[in-house]
Every structure is written in C-alpha cells, then in structure tokens.
Amino acid sequence: MQEKYPTQVYSEIGELEGVIIHTPGPEVENMTPENAERALYSDILNLSVASREFNQLKGVLDKVTRTFEVKDLLSDVLKNEKVKENLLDKICKYEMAECIKPFLLALDEMELSRQLIEGVVMQKKNLTSFLSKDRFALRPLHNFFYTRDASISVYDNVFIGKMKSPVRLRESLIMEAIFDFHPLFNTKTINPFNLSSEASKISIEGGDILVARHDIVLVGIGPRTSSQGVDFILDQLKEKNEHQHIVVQELPDTPESFIHLDMVFTLLDMDKCMIYDPVIMKMNKYQTVHIYAAGGKVKIIREEENLPTALRNLGMDLKPIFCGGSSDPWFQEREQWHSGANFFAVGPGKVIGYARNAKTIEELHKNGLEVIKASDVIKGKVNIKEYDKYVVTMDGSELPRGGGGARCMTMPVRRKHVHW
C-alpha cells in the first residue's frame, strides 16, 4: 500500500517530507521571441542548460525528501475516465478548444499528460486552422516548472491558485485534479472559482503566500495577487482557525523581478529571514498591514512599520539577512533581479538558492550557514545530513532568466512541525 501524504504545512521551514516539482521539458522551448511576452517571459530559455540546472535542484531534494513529478501525478489521475473527461471539459471550455476534445479523449494517460503540459499541436484540417498563425491548439505551459504558484499548501488544505494571467489557468486546473483525485494525497482543495461570487476580482499566486507559523500567514499584494485575493484567504482561514494573523505586504508593480513576495522576502530559520532591503525595510510607499481575526471576525487591521517588525510583535524575532549584502545597493539590485532573495528551506536553517548571487551567499555564510555545492551533494562528496545549518548552492545561469528561484520551483505538500 502506498504511503499517503496528508497536507501539512504549518511553516516555511519545517523539515520537508514531500514536495511537488516539474522538471522543465519541451514546453520551455515551444516558445519564440514573438510570443515570449505573452508567455510571461522577457526572453526565451535554452532547455538543455535549464534542465542541467534544474536537475541539481531535483538531485538535492531527492537526497532529503520525497519528490513528486507533476507529469507522473497527472498521468495517474488521468487513468480515471471520469476525471479525465471532467478535466478536459474544463480545459477545452476555458481555452475555447472544444473541437479537439475527442482527439484528447482518445489519447492514453501518459501521452495526454505530456500534451497537456507541452502543448497540443494544431491540426490544419480546415481553412480556419490553416490560416491560423498559432502553432498550438492548446498552448504549452511554459511556466509550469514554477510549481509554487498554481496550488498553495496552507496548514492542512490546498488553495488553488487563481492566476493573474489566463495563460496559466490550465496549471491550476491540473493541480486541482491532482489534489482532488490522486490516491497519494489527502487534503481539501479551496478554489476561488467555486467559492466566491467575486472570483473575477480575485487573483492569488503561491509565490505571494508564505506560511510563517501555525497562526501567521504572510501575503504579498501587487502584480499577481490582489487585495480581493487576500480577503478570500482571510475569509477561509478566519472560519477555520480560532486565532489567525495575516500580514500583508504591498509590492511594487515594476520591475518584473518584484512579481511575488518571495522575490523580496523568504524565511530561512527560526530566527532568520532573507530580505531585499529597499522594499522591505526602507521608507517607501508600500504598506505593511496586519490583520487579526478571532472567533470568525476581524478584530484588528492596522499598518505596521515593516514585515520583520510585524513578525517581532507576534513573537517571531527574525534577524534580516540582506540579499546582495548590506553595504552596496548596486549588488542588492543585481542579485535580487536574479532571485537572490528566493530561498527554499528543506529544514530550519537548511536552504537552497542560486550560487550566482555571491554577495547573498557570503551574507548567509557570515550568519552561520555552511556553503555547499549542489554538485557535491549529488555526487556524494558531501553528506548534508551531517550539517546543522547550510545553504546548498545550485547553478543558475538560465533558470533565473525565467523569473524565479528555488522556492518558485517547489510546492511542498508536507513538513514536520516546528517547535517554536
């Protein structure tokens, strides 16, 4: 009998027990400079290089936890004919591709899983399709290796992302089907599409949601997550929990490197966080708001000085570590652009990030984290289980150009509890 994985994420740093990833495939290269912007990219990626870099992340994760691949999970749920037909109904309806549903239904589960991710090539069978400039009847999911956004583990439930851009909607539909129907997972999904009369105003993406503690959730609002999205999350959590804090951080609309909260703030340890100083700590127009709900009602909503101060007031006294170092704004800006604040914790004080952000890695080392190369972990030269605190550095020349780091590329389903 397969071990079940009930959703359990009560912190960002608890020891990792299960994580969903998607190794980038041909969908990344099924893009041209002309359509890159539509796909939410500013450039096109080299798959062979991106794959080598991603395999370092996967190789390290395989050493410390159980990893699940989206394509495999999707293939499993597509074996159920009812699930298969229901999912295709939704996808074809939303993407106005009902005409290809019979073709998709005839595919076996592995081939269908592949095409739903890599794209369904348009068959030129009539004049309309012949004249179409589109290569695909269903476009490739260029962004799916950023598994963080389409589904979000919060406590023992999974919120389904209400993506800002329609180009990513299929990712959310796929993840909802996986969590609703895969026998490995035992959870309840919460989907704004199904539960809110104002779904059109709601946008929620996982890069903006951080579970700080069993009673504290951090949410960024800006280019990808709306204030209505925060209100939806609040409504769900305040009914579920007797005491619930949500700390909201406004984000700049530009540049594109600020798209999510985890691009400027991530949690590293019980007493440390990574920050991009100009947005998080400096005096600026971007508000930090603390909301407290008890007994199903909002009791407090007030502005705070900044995120670390708000968390300190709630008993989480975190030392800020500066992305790009603490002395030179030039390096801070450069390294934030390449996901220098975006770290993924596999345990308290045990994180993964890009080696290219040298000033950031140096700051982590100064603060007690041993610097270990991902390649050394994978080759068995280093046993990271022998280290109490560390940062594993992975290569990142191509992946950061897609707009994300290690946290963006990982969707935890289960972590051990942290004893604060």
HELIX and SHEET records of a PDB file:
HELIX    1   1 PRO A   26  GLU A   29  1                                   4    
HELIX    2   2 LEU A   47  VAL A   64  1                                  18    
HELIX    3   3 VAL A   70  VAL A   77  1                                   8    
HELIX    4   4 GLU A   81  TYR A   94  1                                  14    
HELIX    5   5 GLU A   98  ILE A  100  5                                   3    
HELIX    6   6 LYS A  101  LEU A  105  1                                   5    
HELIX    7   7 GLU A  109  GLU A  118  1                                  10    
HELIX    8   8 LEU A  127  LEU A  131  1                                   5    
HELIX    9   9 PRO A  166  ARG A  168  5                                   3    
HELIX   10  10 LEU A  169  PHE A  181  1                                  13    
HELIX   11  11 PRO A  192  LEU A  195  1                                   4    
HELIX   12  12 ALA A  199  LYS A  201  5                                   3    
HELIX   13  13 GLY A  206  ASP A  208  5                                   3    
HELIX   14  14 SER A  227  LYS A  240  1                                  14    
HELIX   15  15 GLU A  256  PHE A  258  5                                   3    
HELIX   16  16 LEU A  261  MET A  263  5                                   3    
HELIX   17  17 ASP A  277  ILE A  280  1                                   4    
HELIX   18  18 LEU A  307  ASN A  313  1                                   7    
HELIX   19  19 PRO A  329  TRP A  337  1                                   9    
HELIX   20  20 ALA A  358  LYS A  366  1                                   9    
HELIX   21  21 ALA A  374  ILE A  378  1                                   5    
HELIX   22  22 ILE A  384  GLU A  386  5                                   3    
HELIX   23  23 LEU A  399  GLY A  402  5                                   4    
SHEET    1   A 2 TYR A   5  PRO A   6  0                                        
SHEET    2   A 2 PHE A 185  ASN A 186  1                                        
SHEET    1   B 3 THR A  67  GLU A  69  0                                        
SHEET    2   B 3 LEU A  16  ILE A  21  1                                        
SHEET    3   B 3 MET A 411  ARG A 415 -1                                        
SHEET    1   C 2 VAL A 120  VAL A 121  0                                        
SHEET    2   C 2 PHE A 136  LEU A 138 -1                                        
SHEET    1   D 3 SER A 151  VAL A 154  0                                        
SHEET    2   D 3 ASN A 157  ILE A 160 -1                                        
SHEET    3   D 3 LYS A 188  ILE A 190  1                                        
SHEET    1   E 5 ILE A 209  ARG A 213  0                                        
SHEET    2   E 5 ILE A 216  ILE A 221 -1                                        
SHEET    3   E 5 HIS A 243  GLU A 250  1                                        
SHEET    4   E 5 THR A 288  ALA A 294 -1                                        
SHEET    5   E 5 LYS A 297  GLU A 304 -1                                        
SHEET    1   F 3 PHE A 265  ASP A 269  0                                        
SHEET    2   F 3 LYS A 272  ILE A 275 -1                                        
SHEET    3   F 3 LYS A 319  PHE A 322  1                                        
SHEET    1   G 4 PHE A 344  GLY A 347  0                                        
SHEET    2   G 4 LYS A 350  TYR A 354 -1                                        
SHEET    3   G 4 TYR A 390  MET A 394  1                                        
SHEET    4   G 4 GLU A 370  LYS A 373  1                                        
END                                                                             
